[in-house]
């Protein structure tokens, strides 16, 4: 068989144009004759290569076509970049060069300045000394003036008398105009009352409502230095809270505001008192009068007392007592309770940050 | 259809040299590549070159192997373009280390080596085809690439009959193979 026929056979085999019989014969031949097999392999490879070139060319053609379409649509910019892009491009490209140039410029200017100053130093020194002295004198004078001013200012400043407190507890604003709710037992028999915010600012307050039965008291800050708080972050609901609700409180068992959390354990208080809740929370003397707040930022109660011989059994006055109190005193004072809690949905840390400013330490003697 | 399936369809289209698929991939990815290259010391024209090259790499991958990429098309193209461009920057000695970014990339070095080898082979074939001259080149192309029949070829090239054309084609083929394999074996 000559090469022409053989190549033809290989091509037909590759294209699958052979009859089954021819195919069988051809495969047999390849098996028996390694030269023919080698030739078939080589030729197939060659033809594949040739086809691949063609495929590649037509694919490249497609790519070019697509690219042209996109260039015409303006998606691919054929033109050189302009404007801002150009500046960015140039900056990216030459920033190293620019940096080097800037360094050289800096070195040159610094060394020039140094040399110039070195040569003119002696001359300057004689000029400089008196100037410095003069300036110093002037400065000293100014310092003395300022000192005097400070002295006179401190002398004129009204110094608040240090309040000698016999007890301290907690209270919280129920109206931004300075109305504070706390316990009645806190202010019992107190002659003077001050409330202190977390910054340590003290304001004089007077009780406007005291109810020993519910253990609720409302104070009013009378100090003119007290700045009104326009919107309280928490709300005070009328409705009863649910068993198992997670609650937290802020209070002043020490000089620092202290956070504590727990849950509502019963809907009634000490010996079945329906005006209060039983809550499980860790509190200490000083926490009395602190707000009991749920996760939605609602003040559901006011901490009042704890069971002496049981741990973590604390009683809190229900918030609806505040409403009752308001009805009783509304003739003399206008108090508006906050209706919506701005801190609802915040995480605890942020809730506390907002509430802190509205919780006060109550001191009295 | 989820993204993977959509991409698979695109890749199948690409393997079949479907213009729509090519265009879709172009539209989806070109600008990202351009901004990468312009940010790294290149011109938009460089981006067009590099992107075409990457499209060819992708085409080879899908036309020889499976349609399954181990990553999304955009990640693959970005990785290839990035590699190709960094290589070119190195060649131009404008290597910019800021291109070592934290973008998501997949390793493509091996594939690019294969791609280069293929490119070299194809260049050999193209050179060989150019060397055998006319009418051999057209004759072979007509038969092997355009798949024209012998009588058609005989008529077109003015041979008296298809046997004559066949003999002529055979001679041309032998010459082409000789040139190609001479270079190919030298190269290997």
Interface residues (C-beta under 8 A of the other chain):
Chain A: X3 X4 X7 X42 X43 X46 X47 X49 X50 X51 X52 X53 X54 X55 X56 X58 X59 X60 X62 X63 X65 X66 X67 X69 X70 X75 X76 X77 X78 X80 X81 X85 X88 X89 X92 X93
Chain B: X17 X19 X22 X23 X26 X27 X30 X31 X34 X38 X39 X40 X41 X43 X44 X45 X48 X52 X55 X56 X59 X63 X118 X121 X122 X125 X126 X129 X140 X141 X144 X145 X166 X167 X170 X173 X174 X177 X180 X181
